Amino acid sequence: MFLDDTAPEVRARQFDRLRQMTEGERVAMAMELTRVATHLSRQAVRETMPGASEQDVLLRWIELTYGPELARGVAPFKERLGRATP
């Protein structure tokens, strides 16, 4: 079941605007939406783990997002999580 509280005329304007956007604008919007969703999901995990290190939070987020198998593979390197690579 799809829930939608957007009025049909507003939805039509949204689709019109999307059609007018360049490919680059649509890609930029998708990347920004992905960044926001990732940030919010990590924040939600962080809130369930008060006092946990950022590495432990990221490891749990990896487990929830990509599965326990990947998280187990990353776990030995957790001290590197969240650090920028050169």
C-alpha positions as CSV (number, residue, x, y, z in Angstrom):
1,M,0.0,0.0,0.0
2,F,1.4,3.4,-1.1
3,L,0.6,6.3,1.2
4,D,0.7,9.7,-0.4
5,D,-0.5,12.9,1.2
6,T,0.6,15.2,-1.7
7,A,-2.2,16.8,-3.6
8,P,-2.3,15.7,-7.3
9,E,-1.6,19.2,-8.7
10,V,1.4,19.5,-6.4
11,R,2.7,16.1,-7.4
12,A,2.3,17.1,-11.1
13,R,4.4,20.2,-10.5
14,Q,7.1,18.1,-8.8
15,F,7.3,15.8,-11.8
16,D,7.4,18.8,-14.1
17,R,10.3,20.2,-12.2
18,L,12.1,16.9,-12.2
19,R,11.7,16.6,-16.0
20,Q,13.2,20.1,-16.4
21,M,16.3,19.3,-14.4
22,T,19.5,18.4,-16.1
23,E,21.0,15.0,-15.7
24,G,23.7,16.5,-13.5
25,E,21.1,18.2,-11.3
26,R,19.2,14.9,-10.8
27,V,22.5,13.1,-9.9
28,A,23.4,15.9,-7.5
29,M,19.9,15.6,-5.9
30,A,20.2,11.8,-5.6
31,M,23.7,12.1,-4.0
32,E,22.4,14.7,-1.5
33,L,19.4,12.5,-0.6
34,T,21.7,9.5,-0.1
35,R,24.0,11.6,2.1
36,V,21.1,12.8,4.2
37,A,19.6,9.2,4.5
38,T,23.0,7.8,5.5
39,H,23.6,10.6,8.1
40,L,20.1,10.0,9.6
41,S,20.5,6.3,9.7
42,R,23.9,6.5,11.4
43,Q,22.4,9.0,13.9
44,A,19.6,6.6,14.7
45,V,22.1,3.8,15.4
46,R,24.2,6.2,17.5
47,E,21.2,7.0,19.6
48,T,20.6,3.3,20.4
49,M,24.2,3.0,21.6
50,P,24.9,5.7,24.2
51,G,28.5,5.8,25.2
52,A,29.7,3.6,22.3
53,S,32.7,4.6,20.3
54,E,32.2,6.0,16.8
55,Q,33.9,2.9,15.5
56,D,31.4,0.6,17.3
57,V,28.5,2.7,16.0
58,L,29.8,2.5,12.4
59,L,30.4,-1.2,12.7
60,R,26.8,-1.7,13.9
61,W,25.6,0.5,11.0
62,I,27.5,-1.6,8.5
63,E,25.9,-4.7,10.0
64,L,22.4,-3.3,9.7
65,T,23.0,-1.8,6.3
66,Y,25.1,-4.3,4.5
67,G,24.7,-7.5,6.6
68,P,26.5,-9.4,9.3
69,E,28.9,-11.1,7.0
70,L,30.4,-7.8,5.8
71,A,30.4,-6.5,9.4
72,R,32.4,-9.5,10.6
73,G,34.9,-9.0,7.8
74,V,35.3,-5.3,8.7
75,A,35.4,-5.9,12.5
76,P,39.2,-6.7,12.7
77,F,39.8,-3.2,11.2
78,K,37.3,-1.3,13.2
79,E,39.9,1.1,14.6
80,R,40.2,2.5,11.1
81,L,36.5,3.1,10.7
82,G,35.6,6.8,10.3
83,R,39.2,7.9,9.6
84,A,39.9,9.7,6.4
85,T,42.2,7.9,3.9
86,P,45.1,9.8,2.4
